[in-house]
Amino acid sequence: MPKTAQLTDLVIVGAGPVGLFSVFECGMLEMKCHVIDALDAVGGQCRALYPEKPIYDIPGIPEISAAGLIRRLEAQAKPFGPVYHLDQRVVAVTPDGGDRWLVETDTDTAVNARAVIIAGGVGAFGPNRPPLEGIEEFEGRGDGTGVHYLVKRSGDFRGKKVVIVGGGDSAVDWVLSLAEVAERLTVVHRRDKFRASPESANKLKKLALDGAIDLAIPFQLAALEGDGGRLRAVLVRDLDGRMRRIEADALLPFYGLVQDLGPIAGWGLNLERNLIGVDPATCLTNRPGIFAIGDIAAYPGKLKLILTGFSEAAMAAHAAYALVHPDRELHFEYSTIKGLPGGSN
Ligand code: FAD
């Protein structure tokens, strides 16, 4: 049985960079938010996929790590007192019978809000697991050993024997960054061409030429060796069936994201290829009171960039104002004029 629903002005589905910034935009318009995310921490793709990579295209910040950007967005949202519900998926968004929405999660959280902003990115993340028998036994260890689909801190792999599998951007970028901290790093890839940017692929090849990393190419994962959840070695097989054993404390398979909208697909929204079609002037979906912003929102000319999502957060907040405060007229004000809660303006 769900608990009694908590009342708020807006629910934001997704605590990625765009969801976090929409807390700020809503807060500036005196709208309170609850934020729900399937991950156990805020940050979306920035935290889960590339926390230590530098981002160069945030206006006014020449360079910032993805994790650093998330820390700043969280700090920017904090004065508005958002309520976070993490480590839980939103499974249902239904009209409550009046002019509000009931948002429910898989852990029985229920929030009743006047409007909903979906900032769900590519949907709730799930790892694309290699089809290896018993792989689950080695997953979820916090000490940098075993099988990991995401890197939270490169320091976790310091002094470890690491095997990275894949040839795309994530795989190659983590090779470049972990080569410095791992005791030994081996790259397993099924062909000799990398899909990563040519510059990164060339850097990887140079590391291999210098003997700083080992390559197992063209090889594919065949089996894992270890016991009690402790990984000892990764077995790989080439196209002729020849096996090779690579000693390993940690295996990082980068087989891409499972792009699954999950429960969002069942909320009666206008979906276009796993994205939610919106009115680009307001980010309103086909359901009154439900907005979509960030990577998940689609309209002609859409650019999937963090800065685009920030602008959409501002537009959705302004459009939601009339629903949350139907009795008040919205006077557009700059932040320089309005100031922050508790500030001097
Ligand atoms: P996301 O960051 O995807 O966050 C969405 C969140 O919603 C997730 O945490 C997910 O768990 C949650 N969620 C989804 N469905 C549910 C549900 N049903 N219940 C609960 N939670 C749910 N962009 C740039 O502008 N500049 C760059 O330099 C740049 N570099 C990148 C490098 C890499 C390697 C990658 C992968 C992306 C890069 N991007 C970059 C893209 C950028 O990260 C995305 O545009 C941005 O993260 C989108 O933000 P978002 O908040 O819309 O979605």
Residues whose N, C-alpha, C, O or C-beta is under 5 A from the ligand:
A	BS01	FAD	V13 G14 A15 G16 P17 V18 G19 I36 D37 A38 L39 G43 G44 Q45 C46 L49 Y50 I55 Y56 D57 Q88 R89 V90 A119 G120 G121 V122 G123 A124 F125 I293 G294 D295 I296 K304 L305 I306 L307 G309
